[in-house]
Amino acid sequence: MILCFSATGNTKYCAEYIASRTHDTITSINSMMKDGVKSVNCEGAERLGIFAPVYDWDLAYAAAEFLGGVSFVNLPESCYVYGVFTCGSNAGRADENLREILSRKGITLGAAFAVSMPDNYVPMFRTESPERRAEHLAKADETLKELAEDIAEKRHVQKFTRKPSRLFTYLIKKFVVPSQRKVKGFTVNDDCVGCGLCERVCPMNIITLKDNRPVWTADKCACCLACLHRCPKQAINLGRSAKNGRYVNPNVKL
């Protein structure tokens, strides 16, 4: 079985690629969070794959919070547990975070893999050109092909990017992350049609419609930017996103 957190489709694409080759089923962490799920039945699972993006050189906050609070019931002792982390260029120490979360539940992370995908943090960076994006996704397929073999064979390996220093990641977590989780920077322009998609895709359930316009109700943003990237009118903005474009993985249905 595969548990997947994905906002713009990059991680979902990786999960679907691996699932098609290992014949595993995919369950959306986003949906489980929306529904308040507190336990996952792992009965009979030969593999348990956890797929999540990397934010600020760490495991995506929402995924970390969900995994920390959920119970894995009926998990076979022989189950092969692995993590796949999507990132722009560096997966930081996301694997260590997941390993610690699982260890507290008595679960050992057997393997960890990083996959570079098109970066989409548009509050700061421009999206890649169509040509560069196609090249990036083709290279990701090469990585995924290799990973699929390791996962199918249940190999205990670590195929990760070079890790930043612990001091660097500590400073990011202490001084950068708290400000990024605040929602006051989000704006909505007059192109908004009140469709409510942003409300439906927010994994933290902190977006509600008021007078047919989204309102962010708590400073616990997942920083996934699903609301921004998937808005059909590009009406939601944060930072420099109005100039930097939008991104949704072209190979998956969200």
SVG drawing of the C-alpha trace seen along z (x, -y; Angstrom):
<svg xmlns="http://www.w3.org/2000/svg" viewBox="-22 -43 49 54">
<polyline fill="none" stroke="black" stroke-width="0.4" points="0.0,0.0 1.0,-3.6 0.1,-6.7 0.6,-9.9 0.5,-13.6 0.4,-15.7 -0.7,-19.2 0.3,-19.9 0.7,-16.4 4.4,-15.8 4.3,-13.4 1.1,-11.7 2.8,-11.1 5.6,-9.3 3.2,-7.3 1.3,-6.2 4.5,-5.3 5.6,-3.0 2.2,-1.6 1.8,-0.6 4.9,1.5 4.4,2.9 0.7,3.4 0.1,1.5 -2.9,-0.7 -2.7,-4.4 -4.5,-6.2 -4.4,-10.0 -3.1,-11.5 -4.8,-14.8 -8.2,-13.1 -7.6,-11.3 -6.6,-14.6 -9.8,-16.3 -11.9,-13.4 -10.1,-13.3 -8.8,-9.8 -6.8,-8.6 -5.9,-5.1 -4.7,-3.2 -5.4,0.5 -2.2,2.2 -3.4,5.8 -1.7,8.0 0.5,5.2 3.8,6.4 5.0,2.9 4.1,-0.4 5.3,-3.4 5.0,-6.9 5.3,-9.5 5.6,-13.2 7.1,-16.4 9.9,-18.3 9.3,-21.8 12.1,-23.9 14.5,-20.9 12.2,-18.8 9.2,-16.5 6.1,-18.5 4.5,-19.8 1.0,-18.5 2.3,-15.0 4.5,-15.0 1.6,-16.1 -0.7,-13.4 1.8,-10.6 2.7,-11.7 -0.9,-11.4 -2.2,-8.4 -2.0,-4.8 -0.9,-2.0 -2.9,1.0 -2.3,4.6 1.1,3.8 2.9,7.1 6.3,7.3 7.7,8.4 6.3,5.3 8.8,3.4 8.5,-0.3 10.0,-3.0 9.7,-6.7 9.8,-8.6 10.4,-12.3 9.9,-14.8 12.0,-18.0 13.4,-20.7 17.1,-19.9 17.6,-18.8 15.5,-16.7 17.2,-18.0 16.7,-15.8 13.1,-14.8 14.0,-11.1 15.3,-11.6 12.1,-13.3 10.0,-10.4 12.3,-7.9 11.9,-9.5 8.1,-9.7 7.9,-6.0 10.4,-5.0 8.1,-6.4 5.5,-4.0 7.9,-1.0 8.2,-1.0 11.5,-0.9 12.0,-2.9 13.8,-0.4 14.6,-2.6 14.5,-6.3 14.5,-7.8 14.6,-11.3 13.2,-12.3 13.9,-15.7 10.7,-17.2 9.9,-20.7 10.0,-23.2 6.8,-25.1 7.4,-27.5 6.1,-30.4 6.0,-32.9 9.8,-33.1 10.7,-31.4 9.5,-31.3 8.1,-28.1 10.3,-26.3 10.0,-26.9 7.9,-24.2 11.1,-22.8 13.0,-22.7 9.9,-21.1 9.7,-18.4 13.4,-17.6 13.0,-17.6 10.1,-15.2 11.8,-12.9 14.8,-12.7 12.5,-12.0 11.1,-9.0 14.7,-7.6 15.0,-8.0 11.6,-6.4 12.5,-3.4 15.5,-2.6 13.5,-3.2 10.7,-0.9 13.2,2.0 14.5,1.4 11.1,1.1 9.7,4.2 12.7,6.2 12.3,4.6 15.9,3.4 17.0,1.6 18.9,-1.2 19.2,-5.0 19.2,-7.0 19.1,-10.5 20.5,-13.9 23.4,-15.5 22.2,-16.6 22.5,-20.2 24.1,-20.8 22.1,-20.3 22.6,-23.9 21.2,-25.1 18.0,-23.0 17.6,-24.0 17.7,-27.7 15.3,-27.2 12.9,-25.3 13.2,-27.8 13.1,-31.1 11.6,-30.5 8.9,-27.8 6.8,-29.6 6.4,-32.7 5.6,-30.6 2.8,-28.9 1.0,-32.2 -1.7,-33.0 -1.8,-36.8 0.1,-37.0 -2.5,-35.3 -4.6,-37.7 -7.5,-37.1 -8.2,-39.3 -11.4,-40.1 -11.0,-37.1 -12.3,-34.9 -15.6,-33.2 -16.3,-31.6 -16.0,-28.1 -14.8,-26.8 -12.0,-24.6 -9.5,-26.1 -11.7,-25.2 -12.0,-21.6 -8.3,-21.0 -6.9,-22.6 -5.6,-19.6 -5.6,-21.7 -9.3,-22.7 -8.4,-26.4 -10.1,-27.9 -13.7,-28.8 -15.8,-30.9 -17.3,-34.1 -19.3,-36.1 -18.1,-33.7 -14.4,-34.5 -11.9,-32.4 -10.8,-33.3 -7.9,-31.7 -9.0,-31.0 -5.9,-29.9 -2.1,-30.2 -1.4,-26.6 -0.9,-26.6 0.5,-23.4 2.5,-25.6 1.4,-23.1 0.0,-25.9 -2.7,-23.6 -5.2,-26.5 -3.0,-28.8 -1.8,-26.5 -5.1,-24.8 -7.3,-27.9 -8.9,-27.9 -8.8,-31.7 -5.3,-32.1 -7.1,-34.5 -5.1,-33.5 -1.6,-35.0 1.2,-34.8 4.5,-36.7 5.7,-37.1 3.4,-34.4 1.5,-36.7 4.6,-37.1 6.0,-33.6 3.3,-31.4 1.5,-28.3 2.2,-24.6 0.3,-21.4 2.0,-18.1 0.7,-17.5 0.7,-13.7 -1.8,-13.2 -5.5,-14.0 -6.1,-16.0"/>
</svg>
